């Protein structure tokens, strides 16, 4: 691994990596004839990458961009995302990746909250973004990636003039919070390089070998996993990130084999989908040494490893601190929700509600820090423009994660549940409060509560319990009318939220249980949190939650299908 000092920046790290690793590949995209870009594949070496970044940086500077400017990258999972990010960071500008699943209101929020100066996008996104800008206060310059240089225009305002430092913001990543609106996590150059170095030094079963690893990652580039953790690990070690456009069970093994991947990144939802593929003599014909990820169901862990022949190393991390904990030392705790032990540089305590450390086997909230002397070292800088939220996450020198865990007698940490009101569906964090706020704007809904229920495929699913307004409440006694209203509510959410946030279940009730102080008692809404399908008044909408193309107005184009009603 190339060493880097406390004041290293992403730009200087890239130049040194190019000098050391030269013609080795840095980024690849596997070939895919069904894709509308790089159908034959794509490869960028360290040396060519540094030259491409240098030329892009020159173009940005010539147009007036530099320190302090914030640039949205709406490029999906295209490998060009990395080149633009590196160029922006080299000149001191901040990269703001955009979730391609966002609908108009979500995109408008990001544009205004991040105060974007520029958005680099795919031509197919332009019409939808132009329509969205009619809703925003900020009016960033829009540039199609295919016509980047001729269409690049000067920023509408000047930003800072400071030199690029390790503390300079490199990215703003949006992560769901309990208040309903995503928070912008500001990540510095130091954070991103430290994340890659941390991963590279985990060792044991997660040994990253210099100049030889090929890391296959099909996760989205608006997430910290692919855009920071794995990418900077590869950059610092002479490895190659093989970036797929998205996860597809039918193409997964073909791409893994053909790319000669030695490491794969996964989410829990990927594991059962791969296990559901027909068994084949090719199941072990690959070069994968280990998988790195989170959320595999305990009962599937050993089954997957036995069939495909490599360990799935469970980890814990979050956008605020992506120096992960990992269960990477033999013997591992396969068949449990273990994710590692505290290590120097990432100290851990398990605390009760009163802020007291609990003993072995007692569930409590996990709190973390770097060290006593430097508790916030290599953590996120702040939640953008939200000092109250930033400081409330830190208490007495510890960062409160919101995750409930148990520590066993060996010090191994086991995940129990999420304390925050977050639904985890297929790797996406969904704030229940955001969905609740939208439901309350529906003309037929008087009250709403959103909660997570277990899902056999996607870890958790969104359930919305709704109370209709008095004039229509009696109508849901009729099954057909109940289905019709549920369909309308689902479409209402799909038009305004990313598809994965829409309710997969809608439960109609006469009232939502509350305490004497009118706080909703979500734990009393269902008779069983494990299986909602037998609840009276429930409508199953999960088959409707499929990713759909976005039309020029930024709306889903999928129609209604496959409603299942449980009386």
Secondary structure, 3 states (H helix, E strand, C coil): CCCCCCCCCHHHHHHHHHHHHCCCEEEEECCCCCCCCCCCCEEEEHHHHHHHHHHHHHHHHHCCCCCCCEEEEECCCCCHHHHHHHHHHHCCCEEEECCCCCCHHHHHHHHHHHCCCEEEECHHHHHHHHHHHHHCCCCCEEEEHHHHHHHCCCCCCCCCCCCCCCCCEEEEEEECCCCCCCEEEEEEHHHHHHHHHHHHCCECCECCCCCCCEEEECCCCCCHHHHHHHHHHHHHHCCEEEECCCCCHHHHHHHHHHCCCCEEEEEHHHHHHHHCCCCCCCCCCCCCCEEEEECCCHHHHHHHHHHHCCEEEEEEEECCEEEEEECCCCCCCCCCCECCCCECCEEEEEECCCCCECCCCCCEEEEEECCCCCCCCCCCCEECCCHHHHHHHEECCEEEEEEEEEECCCCCEEEEEECCCEEEECCEEEEHHHHHHHHCCCCCEEEEEEEEEEECCCEEEEEEEEEECHHHHHHHHCHHHHHHHHHHHHHHHHHHCCHHHCCCEEEECCCCCECCCCCECHHHCCCCCCCHHHCCCEEECHHHCCCCCECCCCCECCCCCCCEEEC
